[in-house]
């Protein structure tokens, strides 16, 4: 799976604690190998068609959509309490 990251995503990722950034990179590798891996905890975001969330930790989520069958666009990463507003 090809992963594309928006500029906003990269800025948000850089602002996170380094431990969260490392955990994101682990999850991204799992995603690239098999986006259906249950350890990713991918869920649809209610109210937003085609937007999905990937769990980084219990508190952090990365948001993405599939551009096509082989490309996912990651556009946001944030703390749960802020992300779903």
TORDRENVEX-883772 format. One record per residue (C-alpha): x, y, z; residue number from 1. Coordinates in steps of 0.2 Angstrom, whole numbers. Last residue first. Layout:
<site px="X" py="Y" pz="Z" num="NUM"/>
...
//
This chain:
<site px="-73" py="89" pz="86" num="85"/>
<site px="-68" py="71" pz="84" num="84"/>
<site px="-49" py="75" pz="84" num="83"/>
<site px="-47" py="85" pz="99" num="82"/>
<site px="-52" py="73" pz="113" num="81"/>
<site px="-44" py="59" pz="102" num="80"/>
<site px="-27" py="67" pz="101" num="79"/>
<site px="-22" py="71" pz="84" num="78"/>
<site px="-16" py="65" pz="67" num="77"/>
<site px="-23" py="72" pz="51" num="76"/>
<site px="-22" py="71" pz="32" num="75"/>
<site px="-16" py="53" pz="28" num="74"/>
<site px="-19" py="49" pz="10" num="73"/>
<site px="-20" py="30" pz="6" num="72"/>
<site px="-15" py="23" pz="-11" num="71"/>
<site px="-17" py="6" pz="-19" num="70"/>
<site px="-36" py="4" pz="-22" num="69"/>
<site px="-38" py="23" pz="-25" num="68"/>
<site px="-37" py="39" pz="-15" num="67"/>
<site px="-41" py="29" pz="1" num="66"/>
<site px="-45" py="40" pz="15" num="65"/>
<site px="-35" py="45" pz="31" num="64"/>
<site px="-35" py="50" pz="49" num="63"/>
<site px="-22" py="46" pz="62" num="62"/>
<site px="-28" py="43" pz="80" num="61"/>
<site px="-20" py="46" pz="97" num="60"/>
<site px="-27" py="42" pz="114" num="59"/>
<site px="-28" py="23" pz="115" num="58"/>
<site px="-12" py="23" pz="105" num="57"/>
<site px="-9" py="25" pz="86" num="56"/>
<site px="-27" py="20" pz="81" num="55"/>
<site px="-31" py="22" pz="63" num="54"/>
<site px="-46" py="32" pz="58" num="53"/>
<site px="-56" py="32" pz="42" num="52"/>
<site px="-64" py="45" pz="31" num="51"/>
<site px="-74" py="38" pz="16" num="50"/>
<site px="-90" py="48" pz="21" num="49"/>
<site px="-88" py="59" pz="36" num="48"/>
<site px="-103" py="58" pz="48" num="47"/>
<site px="-96" py="44" pz="59" num="46"/>
<site px="-77" py="41" pz="56" num="45"/>
<site px="-75" py="23" pz="49" num="44"/>
<site px="-63" py="12" pz="60" num="43"/>
<site px="-46" py="5" pz="58" num="42"/>
<site px="-40" py="-4" pz="74" num="41"/>
<site px="-22" py="-6" pz="67" num="40"/>
<site px="-19" py="-22" pz="77" num="39"/>
<site px="-33" py="-30" pz="66" num="38"/>
<site px="-21" py="-30" pz="51" num="37"/>
<site px="-32" py="-25" pz="36" num="36"/>
<site px="-20" py="-12" pz="29" num="35"/>
<site px="-7" py="-26" pz="27" num="34"/>
<site px="11" py="-22" pz="24" num="33"/>
<site px="9" py="-3" pz="22" num="32"/>
<site px="-3" py="-2" pz="37" num="31"/>
<site px="10" py="-12" pz="48" num="30"/>
<site px="23" py="0" pz="43" num="29"/>
<site px="12" py="15" pz="46" num="28"/>
<site px="8" py="7" pz="64" num="27"/>
<site px="27" py="6" pz="68" num="26"/>
<site px="29" py="24" pz="61" num="25"/>
<site px="15" py="30" pz="72" num="24"/>
<site px="22" py="22" pz="87" num="23"/>
<site px="38" py="32" pz="84" num="22"/>
<site px="29" py="48" pz="82" num="21"/>
<site px="19" py="45" pz="98" num="20"/>
<site px="36" py="42" pz="108" num="19"/>
<site px="43" py="58" pz="100" num="18"/>
<site px="29" py="69" pz="107" num="17"/>
<site px="18" py="76" pz="94" num="16"/>
<site px="22" py="93" pz="85" num="15"/>
<site px="31" py="84" pz="70" num="14"/>
<site px="16" py="73" pz="67" num="13"/>
<site px="4" py="88" pz="66" num="12"/>
<site px="16" py="97" pz="54" num="11"/>
<site px="17" py="81" pz="43" num="10"/>
<site px="-2" py="79" pz="43" num="9"/>
<site px="-4" py="97" pz="37" num="8"/>
<site px="8" py="95" pz="23" num="7"/>
<site px="-2" py="80" pz="17" num="6"/>
<site px="5" py="62" pz="19" num="5"/>
<site px="4" py="49" pz="5" num="4"/>
<site px="5" py="31" pz="9" num="3"/>
<site px="7" py="17" pz="-5" num="2"/>
<site px="0" py="0" pz="0" num="1"/>
//
